[in-house]
Amino acid sequence: MPVFATAPLTLLLALLLVAAPVEVANAAGGDGIEGYASYEPQTTCHPKPRPGTKVLGAWLVKRLGGGGGATGRACGGGASEHKDGRAIDWTLDAGTKSGRVAARKFLARILKTDKAGREHAKARRMGIMYVIWKDRVYSAWDRFEPKPYLSSSCPNRKKCSKTLRHRDHMHISLSMAGAKGRTSWYERRLSRN
């Protein structure tokens, strides 16, 4: 008889719980809100924006201006969260004062510490995986510390278009939980839209 057959039921339940998958982006962090989203590459084809993606895209344009919003793309070719309904291309021009101000306001809002002392609270609640803007990437797994960014399609910055440098739009990728509206920021917003 195998050893585990004689184990108490509580031990078996504990083993099952350890082996159970956990949705990282929706799991509460040690401070009571969602943890930092881990990288979730595109693995399925869902070219239309998901509910949370649409809500966040509309919120951005309504609150801070700019254009665009939730954007889907046809499947095929390389991987992209756009092809999974989880990405926003928010139209802003880094060459204009209004574009830079809107981007600064958004980044300040999502990256600030809330009243309870929780860092990057809004970004975590929104399920933001990463943001690319003006030659910088802000990744949840790096606690949104800005890092230099250069598209793999660019040999260098001088030979790279404004679009690939994210100087004519801000790219925002969401975790699956955020895109589906299953993080705390979307709780009341999805019922209204």
NORCORWO-V436970 format. One record per residue. N is the residue number from 1. PHI is phi in whole degrees, -180 to 180 (none if undefined). OMEGA is omega in whole degrees, 0 to 359 (999 if undefined). BURIAL is I if it has 9 or more other ideal C-beta (glycine too) atoms within 8 Angstrom, else O. Layout:
# NORCORWO-V436970
N;PHI;OMEGA;BURIAL + N;PHI;OMEGA;BURIAL
This chain:
# NORCORWO-V436970
1;none;179;O + 2;-61;182;O + 3;-59;185;O + 4;-68;180;O + 5;-69;180;O + 6;-98;182;O + 7;-70;177;O + 8;-63;181;O + 9;-57;180;O + 10;-64;178;O + 11;-66;178;I + 12;-63;178;I + 13;-63;178;O + 14;-63;178;O + 15;-65;178;I + 16;-64;180;O + 17;-66;179;O + 18;-65;182;O + 19;-83;183;O + 20;-69;179;O + 21;-69;179;O + 22;-122;177;O + 23;-81;190;O + 24;-58;186;I + 25;-66;182;I + 26;-101;181;I + 27;-74;179;I + 28;-69;175;O + 29;-77;180;I + 30;-66;182;O + 31;-108;171;O + 32;93;173;O + 33;-123;181;I + 34;-54;174;I + 35;-76;177;I + 36;-71;180;I + 37;-66;173;I + 38;-91;180;I + 39;-72;177;O + 40;-121;181;I + 41;-69;176;O + 42;-64;177;I + 43;-127;179;O + 44;-128;176;O + 45;-107;178;O + 46;-147;190;I + 47;-68;178;I + 48;-94;180;O + 49;-58;178;I + 50;-79;186;I + 51;-55;180;I + 52;-66;178;I + 53;-63;179;I + 54;-64;181;I + 55;-63;180;I + 56;-66;178;I + 57;-60;179;I + 58;-66;179;I + 59;-61;180;I + 60;-58;183;I + 61;-65;181;I + 62;-66;185;O + 63;-81;190;O + 64;-124;179;I + 65;84;185;O + 66;77;181;I + 67;-143;179;O + 68;76;182;I + 69;130;182;I + 70;-62;182;I + 71;-133;175;I + 72;-105;177;I + 73;-142;177;O + 74;-62;180;O + 75;-77;182;O + 76;117;181;O + 77;73;182;O + 78;-72;180;O + 79;-76;178;O + 80;-163;176;I + 81;-65;174;I + 82;-59;183;I + 83;-78;179;I + 84;-118;178;I + 85;73;187;I + 86;-119;184;I + 87;-132;179;I + 88;-123;168;I + 89;-112;182;I + 90;-91;185;I + 91;-72;176;I + 92;-142;178;I + 93;-109;180;I + 94;-66;179;I + 95;-85;179;O + 96;-115;178;O + 97;-63;182;O + 98;-63;177;O + 99;-66;180;I + 100;-67;180;I + 101;-65;179;O + 102;-61;179;I + 103;-63;179;I + 104;-62;180;O + 105;-62;180;I + 106;-62;181;I + 107;-61;178;I + 108;-63;180;O + 109;-64;186;O + 110;-78;185;I + 111;-100;182;I + 112;-74;176;I + 113;-82;182;O + 114;-79;184;O + 115;-63;180;O + 116;-88;178;O + 117;84;181;O + 118;-91;182;I + 119;-66;174;O + 120;52;190;I + 121;-57;184;I + 122;-68;178;I + 123;-61;179;I + 124;-67;179;I + 125;-67;179;I + 126;-80;182;I + 127;77;180;I + 128;-74;179;I + 129;-87;175;I + 130;-163;178;I + 131;-128;173;I + 132;-121;181;I + 133;-154;170;I + 134;50;176;O + 135;67;179;I + 136;-134;173;I + 137;-121;180;I + 138;-117;186;I + 139;-105;178;I + 140;-59;182;I + 141;-69;172;O + 142;-108;180;O + 143;55;175;O + 144;60;174;I + 145;-69;182;O + 146;-65;179;O + 147;-128;177;I + 148;-59;180;O + 149;-131;173;I + 150;-142;180;I + 151;-57;178;O + 152;-66;177;O + 153;-85;183;O + 154;-109;175;I + 155;-70;176;O + 156;-164;184;O + 157;-61;182;O + 158;-64;182;O + 159;-102;183;O + 160;-114;181;I + 161;-72;175;O + 162;-57;182;O + 163;-67;180;O + 164;-68;176;I + 165;-88;181;I + 166;58;177;I + 167;-108;175;I + 168;-117;175;I + 169;-166;173;I + 170;-106;177;I + 171;-98;178;I + 172;-128;176;I + 173;-107;182;I + 174;-109;170;I + 175;-66;177;I + 176;-62;179;I + 177;-62;178;I + 178;-64;181;I + 179;-62;179;I + 180;-84;181;I + 181;76;183;I + 182;-104;173;I + 183;-112;191;I + 184;-61;182;O + 185;-64;185;I + 186;-91;188;I + 187;-49;181;O + 188;-89;185;O + 189;-70;181;I + 190;-70;179;I + 191;-72;180;O + 192;-89;185;O + 193;-110;999;O
